[in-house]
Amino acid sequence: MKIQFYKYEGTGNDFVILDNRANEYNHLTKAQVKFMCDRHFGIGADGLMMLNVTPGYDFGMTYYNADGGESSMCGNGGRCLVKFAYDRGIHLMNYRFFAVDGPHEAFFGEHGWVQLKMTDVGKIEPYKGDSILDTGSPHYVKIVSDVRHFNVFEEGKDIRYSKDFRAKGINVNFAQSEDEGIIVRTYERGVENETLSCGTGVTAAALVLAHNEQGFNRVEVQTRGGRLAVEFEKEDNKYNNIWLCGPATYVFKGEIELK
């Protein structure tokens, strides 16, 4: 079976995208998705997304990890899918789409950045001096003093496969405050490696490291793949109106033969 694919990236977090509005790809197997994401034998990506028709919304989003399994929400993926929808002719001032964690809104902001509304976060749970929260995907946030030289792969893998998280998995973020914002590096489950950027992880780290002021906050974030920003409102330790903001870029398109 020969299919057409598109490649997009958001601060180095890269995705294979399929236009599935004609329901052509509903029966892709886990092995086929894994093959397309493979960086040696396939196209190469951190994950694969499908643009679907979803009644009541401008489109629907289905996301698969690089291991081929359908996964929870991907923030950078959602931003890239909005750009893909625009490039495929869905031209709107404001977008409403449906993902695995529920409805999302998005629009194009300054500098062409895609601004994506994330799910509200009701609580941040302490865990052995670190933090756990769900921003559409489960995240572990650990504050470190020198994140640029931190062994993210080994330390992230140890936490992700520790007894409390081994079964379901968790994304592990290592973060550090700096004068102009925060730096974040992420070990992603499903990829089972460090990625250049993780949208839900950046969001989680921004909420954990934000100052304790009530009201509006904006946190500038540096990842290995580029800069993002997270905006949110805080009230009584609850986080609402959360927006992940950053670039989403078309890379290339092509055809691939699937067995």
N, C-alpha and C positions, 0 to 999 in steps of 0.2 A: 504494500500500500504506500503510495507516494502522497505526502502531505506538504502543504505550504506552511512555513513558520515565520515568525518575526522575533527579532532579538532586541530587547530594551534593557537599559540599566538605570539605576538610581543610586548615585554615589558609589558606584562599583558593585552594588548588589544587582546581579544580572539574572535575566529571566527569558525563557522561551515562552512566547505567547501564541496561542492558536485562536483564530476567529471561529467560534463554535456556534454562531447564531443559526446555522442550518442543521445543528445537531449531528454533525459529521463525526465528531470525535468522542461521543459519549461512552464508547466501549473500548477506549485505550486501556491496555493492561498496565499493571504496575511496572513490569519489565520494560515495556515500551517507553514509558515516561522516564524511567531510570536511564535507559539507553540515550534518549535525547539530551538529558542533562549531563551525561558523562563527558568530561573534558578531554578524554583521549580518543574515544570511539564514537561519540555522538557530536552534538552541537556544542554543549558545554554551558552550564548555568547553575545558579544556586537553587532554582526552582522552575516550575512550569505553571502557566496560568491559562485559563480559558475564558474568553469573552462570550457570555451566554445571553439568551433572551430570558428575562425574568418579568412576568406580569406585574405591573404597578411600579416598575423601576426603569431607569434608563438602560440598565444592563445588569447582568449578574456576574459574579466572580467566583471561579473555582481555582483553588491553589493546591499544588502538589510540591512536596519537598523533593530534593535531588535524589533521595532514595526511592522515589516513585510512589510514596504513600500520600494520600490526601491529608492536608494539614490544616492547622488553625490559621488565623489571620496573619497576613504579611503586609506591613505598612508600606515599605518601599514598593512592593509588588502592586499594592492598590494604587499608589501614585502612578506607577508605570502603566497600569491598565487604563487609567483615566486618559493618559496621553495617547495610548493606543486607540482607545475609543474615539478620541478627537481625530486622530490620523485616519481612522476608518470611516469618517464622515458624520460622527455623532457630535455636532457642534452645538454646545449649550453654554449659557452663562454659569449655571450651577448644575452639578450632577448629583443624582441619587442612585446608588447602586446597592445591591444586596450581596453580602459575603457570608462566610460561615458563622461569623459572630454577630450577624444582624445587619441593619441598614447603615450606610455611610453616606456622607455628603463630601463634595469636593468642588474646587474651582481653581482656575489659573490666577495666581497672584502676581506680585512684582517679579520682574526678571524672568517671567515665564515659569516660575516655580509652581508645582502642583501642591495645593494645600488640601490635606485630607483630614476629615474629622474622624477621630478615633472614639472607641467606646469609653464611657465614663469609668473611673476607677474609684471604688468605694472604700478601699482600705489597702494599706501597705503593711504586710505582716513581718515582724522581726523574726530572724532565724539565725541563731548562733552568731550574733553580731552583724549579720548582713540583712538583706531585705528580699521579700518575695511578693510579687504582685502580678496581676493579669491585665495586660493591655490589649487583649484580643488574642494573645498567646501568653503562656506562662513564662515568667522571667525571674531570674535570680540576679540580684545586683550586689556586687561587692566593691567597696571603695578601696582603692589602692593608692600608694604614694608615687609610683613611677610607672604609669600604665604603658608608656611607650616602649619600655624594655621588659614588660611583664610577659611571662610564659603563658599566653592565653590558651594555647592548645592543650598543654598538659594539665594546667590548673582547671580549665573549663571542662575538660573530659572527666577529671576526677569528680567534680561536683555533679555533672550531668549523669554519671553512672554510679553515684553513691546510693546507698540503700534506700534513702527516702525518695529518690527521683528516678531510679533505674527503670521502673516499669513504664511510666508514662513519658519520661523525659522532661527536660526543662532547658530553656535557653539561658546561658550564663553570660552576664555582662560585667566587665571590669571598667570602673569609671574613676575619673580624677577631676577635681575642680581646677580651673585656671582662671586668670584674670578676666578673660573675655567670654567665659562660659565653662563648658565641660568637654572632656575627651572621653570617648567610649569605644571599647573594643568588645566584640561579641563572639562567643562560641555558640553555634546554632545546632540544635538537634535536627535530625533529618539530613543536614549537610554533614554533620559530625566533624566539623572543622571550624576555624575562624573564617568569617566572611568579612569583606571590606566594609560592610555597613549592614545594619539591621534596624528597620524602621520601628517595629514594636519594642525592640531593645533600647534604642535611643530614647523613645518615649518613656519607658520604664525608668531609665537612669535619670532622665531630666526630672521626673517627679520625685525620685528619691533624693537627689542632690539639690533640689530647689530650696531656696530660703523659705522661712516659715511665714512669710507675709500672706495675709488673706488677700483675695481679689486676683487681679490679672497678673500673670507671670509670662515672661518669654525667656527661654533658655537657648543660647547659641551652642551648637554641638559640633565638635570636630570628630570625624571618623577617619579611618585609613583611606576611604574612598572619596572623601569630600566633606562639605559642610551642610548641615541641616539646622533646623530650628524647631522647637516645640513650644507652642503657646497653650495656656490653660488657665482656668479659674479655680482657685482653691477656697473652700469654705468648710470650716470645722473638720479638717483632715480628709475631706472628700474632694476629688478632682473631676471637674466637669468642663465641657466645652473645650476639649483637648484637640489640638490641630498639629499634625505633623507636616512640616513645610520643607520642600527641597526640590532639586531638579529631577526631571525624568527625561531620558534621552533615547531616541531611536538609534539603533546600531546598524543592523542589516536585516535582510530577509533572504529566504532561500527555500529549497525543497529538500526533503530527506525521505529516503526509502525505509519503511518500517517492515520488519518481518511479521 
